[in-house]
Amino acid sequence: MGTYLTLAELQQYVESEIVADTTFLANMLAAAERGIDGLCGRRFNPPANPPVVMSRSYRPSDDVVHVHDLADAAGLIVTDDGQAVDLADIQLEPLNGLSSTGEYRPFCTLRRLDTCWTHRGMKATVTVTSDRWGWTLIPPQVKAATGIAAKDLVHLRKVNFGIGGFDMTGAVVRVRDNPHVQAQLTKLLHPNVLLDFA
């Protein structure tokens, strides 16, 4: 079933005769969630329970390295080119785990203080070990975007060749990327996604 939205929540949101086809709805819900993950460059899942320690390697850029989302810094271990780094020499960002509007955000950037990370061409020199990968809560924007995207996918099965109907002038209206989904998720893009657009 869904991670960001339950099947029951989607059935209530869709409000059509399709709600009885639970297998189809579950598939559309899963597709919407994976689409949101792809758009944002991150998954909004909570940390594994029971905790699972995982190490991930990254290529840094000067004094910054963007990592997968960390719910918090508990038990965090960081190495630079095989050498342990004192956490006092790293600044976790976003600062205080908050967005500019004060909403919770996981840590996704490690800034090296007073020096730079080791560079060895394209080699990943920074390793981060934690059992706290993920988000402590799913943002309401993600739940809203999931509902919108899943409903669009559900209703596409009644649409031929991407045509959603006709406007008041008789012009063809085509199904396109939903700007409401993008508006909900704009502030939730991972820094690596933003770098891809730079």
C-alpha positions as CSV (number, residue, x, y, z in Angstrom):
1,M,0.0,0.0,0.0
2,G,1.0,3.6,-0.2
3,T,3.7,5.3,1.9
4,Y,2.7,8.9,1.4
5,L,-1.0,8.4,1.1
6,T,-3.1,5.4,2.1
7,L,-5.3,3.6,-0.4
8,A,-8.4,4.7,1.6
9,E,-7.2,8.3,1.4
10,L,-6.8,8.0,-2.3
11,Q,-10.2,6.3,-2.7
12,Q,-11.8,9.2,-0.8
13,Y,-9.9,11.8,-3.0
14,V,-10.7,10.2,-6.3
15,E,-14.5,10.0,-5.7
16,S,-15.4,8.0,-8.7
17,E,-16.6,4.6,-9.8
18,I,-13.0,3.5,-10.0
19,V,-12.6,3.4,-6.3
20,A,-13.7,-0.3,-6.2
21,D,-10.7,-1.3,-8.4
22,T,-8.3,-1.4,-5.4
23,T,-5.5,-3.2,-7.3
24,F,-5.5,-0.6,-10.0
25,L,-5.6,2.3,-7.5
26,A,-2.7,0.7,-5.5
27,N,-0.6,0.6,-8.7
28,M,-1.4,4.2,-9.6
29,L,-0.6,5.3,-6.0
30,A,2.7,3.5,-6.2
31,A,3.5,5.1,-9.6
32,A,2.6,8.6,-8.2
33,E,4.8,8.1,-5.2
34,R,7.8,7.0,-7.3
35,G,7.2,9.9,-9.7
36,I,7.3,12.3,-6.8
37,D,10.5,10.7,-5.6
38,G,12.1,11.1,-9.0
39,L,11.0,14.7,-9.3
40,C,12.4,15.6,-5.9
41,G,15.5,13.4,-6.1
42,R,14.7,11.9,-2.7
43,R,12.4,9.5,-0.9
44,F,10.3,10.7,2.0
45,N,10.4,7.4,3.9
46,P,11.0,7.2,7.6
47,P,14.2,5.6,9.0
48,A,14.1,1.8,9.0
49,N,12.5,0.2,12.0
50,P,14.3,-1.7,13.5
51,P,17.3,0.5,12.7
52,V,19.6,-0.7,9.9
53,V,23.2,0.7,9.8
54,M,24.1,1.7,6.2
55,S,27.3,3.3,4.8
56,R,27.0,5.4,1.7
57,S,29.9,7.0,-0.3
58,Y,29.8,10.4,-2.0
59,R,31.9,12.7,-4.2
60,P,32.4,16.0,-2.4
61,S,32.6,19.5,-3.9
62,D,35.1,21.7,-2.1
63,D,33.8,22.1,1.5
64,V,30.3,20.6,0.8
65,V,29.0,17.2,0.1
66,H,25.3,16.5,-0.5
67,V,24.1,13.2,1.0
68,H,20.9,11.2,1.2
69,D,18.5,12.5,3.8
70,L,19.4,12.0,7.5
71,A,16.6,12.2,10.0
72,D,19.1,13.3,12.6
73,A,22.7,13.0,13.6
74,A,22.4,10.3,16.2
75,G,25.3,7.8,15.8
76,L,26.6,9.5,12.6
77,I,30.0,8.5,11.5
78,V,31.8,10.4,8.7
79,T,35.1,9.5,7.0
80,D,37.1,11.6,4.5
81,D,39.4,9.5,2.3
82,G,39.4,6.8,4.9
83,Q,40.1,9.1,7.9
84,A,37.5,9.6,10.6
85,V,36.2,13.2,10.8
86,D,35.2,14.8,14.1
87,L,31.6,15.9,13.9
88,A,32.6,19.1,15.5
89,D,34.4,19.9,12.3
90,I,31.2,19.4,10.2
91,Q,28.2,21.6,9.9
92,L,24.9,19.7,9.2
93,E,22.5,21.6,6.9
94,P,19.9,22.8,6.6
95,L,20.8,24.5,9.9
96,N,18.8,23.3,12.8
97,G,17.0,20.8,10.5
98,L,14.5,23.5,9.5
99,S,13.5,25.2,6.2
100,S,13.5,29.0,5.9
101,T,9.9,28.9,6.9
102,G,10.6,26.8,10.0
103,E,9.3,23.4,8.7
104,Y,11.2,20.2,9.6
105,R,13.8,19.2,7.0
106,P,16.3,16.3,7.3
107,F,20.0,16.9,7.0
108,C,21.2,16.5,3.4
109,T,24.4,18.6,3.3
110,L,27.6,18.2,5.3
111,R,29.8,21.3,5.2
112,R,33.4,20.8,6.2
113,L,34.5,23.7,8.5
114,D,37.8,25.5,8.1
115,T,39.0,23.1,5.3
116,C,37.8,21.2,2.3
117,W,36.9,17.6,1.6
118,T,39.5,15.4,-0.1
119,H,39.3,15.4,-3.9
120,R,40.6,12.5,-6.0
121,G,39.0,13.2,-9.4
122,M,35.7,11.4,-9.7
123,K,36.4,9.1,-6.7
124,A,33.9,9.1,-3.9
125,T,36.1,10.0,-0.9
126,V,33.4,10.8,1.7
127,T,31.6,7.9,3.5
128,V,28.7,8.5,5.8
129,T,27.4,5.7,8.1
130,S,24.1,6.0,10.0
131,D,21.0,4.1,10.9
132,R,18.9,7.3,10.6
133,W,18.5,7.6,6.9
134,G,15.1,9.2,6.0
135,W,12.6,11.7,7.2
136,T,10.9,11.8,10.7
137,L,7.6,12.8,9.0
138,I,6.1,13.1,5.6
139,P,5.5,16.8,4.6
140,P,1.8,17.7,4.0
141,Q,2.9,19.0,0.6
142,V,4.0,15.5,-0.4
143,K,0.7,14.0,0.7
144,A,-1.2,16.6,-1.3
145,A,1.0,16.1,-4.4
146,T,0.6,12.3,-4.2
147,G,-3.2,12.7,-4.2
148,I,-3.1,15.0,-7.1
149,A,-0.7,12.9,-9.2
150,A,-2.4,9.6,-8.4
151,K,-5.8,11.0,-9.3
152,D,-4.4,12.2,-12.6
153,L,-3.0,8.8,-13.3
154,V,-6.2,7.1,-12.4
155,H,-8.2,9.2,-14.8
156,L,-5.8,8.8,-17.6
157,R,-7.3,5.4,-18.4
158,K,-10.3,7.3,-19.7
159,V,-8.1,9.6,-21.9
160,N,-7.3,8.8,-25.5
161,F,-3.9,10.0,-26.9
162,G,-3.4,12.4,-24.0
163,I,-6.6,14.4,-24.9
164,G,-8.5,15.4,-21.8
165,G,-11.4,17.2,-23.5
166,F,-12.1,20.5,-25.1
167,D,-12.2,24.0,-23.8
168,M,-15.0,26.6,-24.3
169,T,-13.6,27.5,-27.7
170,G,-13.5,23.9,-28.9
171,A,-9.7,23.7,-28.7
172,V,-8.2,20.4,-27.6
173,V,-7.1,20.3,-24.0
174,R,-4.2,17.8,-23.5
175,V,-3.2,16.1,-20.3
176,R,0.2,17.7,-19.2
177,D,2.4,17.7,-16.1
178,N,0.3,19.0,-13.3
179,P,1.5,22.5,-12.2
180,H,-0.2,21.9,-8.8
181,V,2.1,18.9,-8.1
182,Q,5.1,20.9,-9.1
183,A,4.0,23.9,-6.9
184,Q,3.6,21.6,-3.9
185,L,7.1,20.1,-4.3
186,T,9.2,23.0,-5.4
187,K,10.7,23.7,-2.0
188,L,11.3,20.0,-1.3
189,L,13.8,19.2,-4.1
190,H,17.1,17.7,-3.0
191,P,20.2,20.0,-3.5
192,N,21.5,17.5,-6.1
193,V,18.4,18.0,-8.2
194,L,18.8,21.8,-8.0
195,L,22.4,21.4,-9.2
196,D,21.2,19.4,-12.2
197,F,19.1,22.4,-13.2
198,A,21.9,24.9,-12.6
